[in-house]
């Protein structure tokens, strides 16, 4: 059983709630991160993705 997956055949709403609970748990367990809440964590994830995407595009344009 994969503890990181929402229940089989769960609705989109149930999957969202399941993920939100897991993210909150991750925030509480990881004291090294700077995110204080899900909004800050979401921002950090998108910033990481944006930086990674730009880095990839820069490397392929050479």
Residue frames relative to the residue before (quaternion, step in Angstrom):
aa qw qx qy qz dx dy dz
X 1.0000 0.0000 0.0000 0.0000 0.00 0.00 0.00
X 0.3050 -0.7477 0.5664 0.1645 3.56 -0.89 1.02
X 0.2968 -0.7942 0.5045 0.1629 3.60 -0.42 1.20
X 0.6575 0.5071 -0.3135 0.4607 3.60 1.24 -0.17
X 0.6319 0.5190 -0.3302 0.4715 3.58 1.24 0.21
X 0.5072 -0.6272 0.4908 0.3294 3.55 -1.08 0.72
X 0.6608 -0.5038 0.3583 0.4256 3.60 -1.16 0.42
X 0.6063 -0.5756 0.4155 0.3585 3.56 -1.12 0.76
X 0.8444 0.1046 -0.1304 0.5090 3.58 -1.00 0.93
X 0.3102 0.7491 -0.5233 0.2621 3.59 1.09 0.62
X 0.5295 -0.6122 0.4769 0.3427 3.58 -1.15 0.57
X 0.6646 -0.4847 0.3703 0.4315 3.58 -1.26 0.25
X 0.6384 0.5319 -0.3255 0.4512 3.58 1.01 -0.75
X 0.6562 0.5003 -0.3031 0.4767 3.56 0.99 -0.86
X 0.6357 0.5202 -0.3256 0.4682 3.59 1.04 -0.76
X 0.6346 0.5325 -0.3212 0.4589 3.58 1.02 -0.83
X 0.6744 0.4863 -0.2923 0.4724 3.57 0.87 -0.96
X 0.6261 0.5405 -0.3279 0.4564 3.57 1.00 -0.85
X 0.6798 0.4800 -0.2863 0.4748 3.58 0.89 -0.93
X 0.6426 0.5270 -0.3277 0.4493 3.60 0.94 -0.84
X 0.6480 0.5089 -0.3192 0.4681 3.59 0.98 -0.80
X 0.6611 0.5022 -0.3051 0.4665 3.58 0.98 -0.82
X 0.6461 0.5091 -0.3238 0.4675 3.59 1.01 -0.75
X 0.6346 0.5177 -0.3304 0.4691 3.59 1.00 -0.78
X 0.6380 0.5169 -0.3213 0.4717 3.57 1.01 -0.82
X 0.6451 0.5180 -0.3191 0.4622 3.59 0.97 -0.84
X 0.6287 0.5329 -0.3322 0.4587 3.60 1.01 -0.77
X 0.6791 0.4911 -0.2918 0.4609 3.58 0.92 -0.90
X 0.7061 0.4802 -0.2691 0.4455 3.59 0.97 -0.82
X 0.7363 0.3807 -0.2231 0.5129 3.59 1.05 -0.68
X 0.1518 -0.8267 0.5386 0.0592 3.57 -0.19 1.27
X 0.5848 0.6056 -0.3687 0.3941 3.61 1.24 -0.19
X 0.6111 0.5587 -0.3753 0.4166 3.61 1.13 -0.39
X 0.4770 -0.6827 0.4855 0.2659 3.54 -1.26 0.44
X 0.5258 0.6453 -0.4116 0.3711 3.59 1.25 -0.24
X 0.2564 -0.7830 0.5527 0.1257 3.54 -0.85 1.01
X 0.7957 0.0693 -0.0232 0.6013 3.58 1.24 -0.43
X 0.7249 -0.4463 0.2953 0.4338 3.59 -1.28 0.09
X 0.5995 0.5621 -0.3655 0.4372 3.59 1.07 -0.62
X 0.6838 0.4654 -0.2850 0.4844 3.58 0.89 -0.89
X 0.6262 0.5227 -0.3371 0.4701 3.60 1.06 -0.70
X 0.6403 0.5208 -0.3185 0.4663 3.58 0.95 -0.87
X 0.6452 0.5155 -0.3171 0.4663 3.57 0.95 -0.86
X 0.6602 0.5088 -0.3080 0.4587 3.59 0.93 -0.88
X 0.6385 0.5202 -0.3278 0.4628 3.60 1.00 -0.79
X 0.6938 0.4640 -0.2887 0.4690 3.60 0.84 -0.92
X 0.6200 0.5274 -0.3449 0.4674 3.59 1.04 -0.68
X 0.6312 0.5217 -0.3210 0.4758 3.59 0.99 -0.84
X 0.6618 0.5041 -0.3044 0.4639 3.59 0.92 -0.93
X 0.6562 0.5135 -0.3065 0.4602 3.58 0.92 -0.93
X 0.6641 0.4961 -0.2991 0.4726 3.60 0.92 -0.90
X 0.6515 0.5141 -0.3086 0.4647 3.58 0.97 -0.86
X 0.6524 0.5148 -0.3045 0.4655 3.58 0.97 -0.89
X 0.6765 0.4845 -0.2960 0.4690 3.60 0.89 -0.89
X 0.6290 0.5266 -0.3314 0.4661 3.58 1.02 -0.76
X 0.6523 0.5157 -0.3034 0.4653 3.57 1.00 -0.86
X 0.6676 0.4939 -0.2992 0.4700 3.59 0.95 -0.87
X 0.6300 0.5302 -0.3284 0.4627 3.59 1.05 -0.71
X 0.6830 0.4907 -0.2852 0.4598 3.59 0.95 -0.85
X 0.6931 0.4690 -0.2880 0.4655 3.63 1.04 -0.65
X 0.6422 0.5419 -0.3300 0.4301 3.61 1.17 -0.38
X 0.5379 0.6344 -0.4010 0.3839 3.60 1.24 -0.10
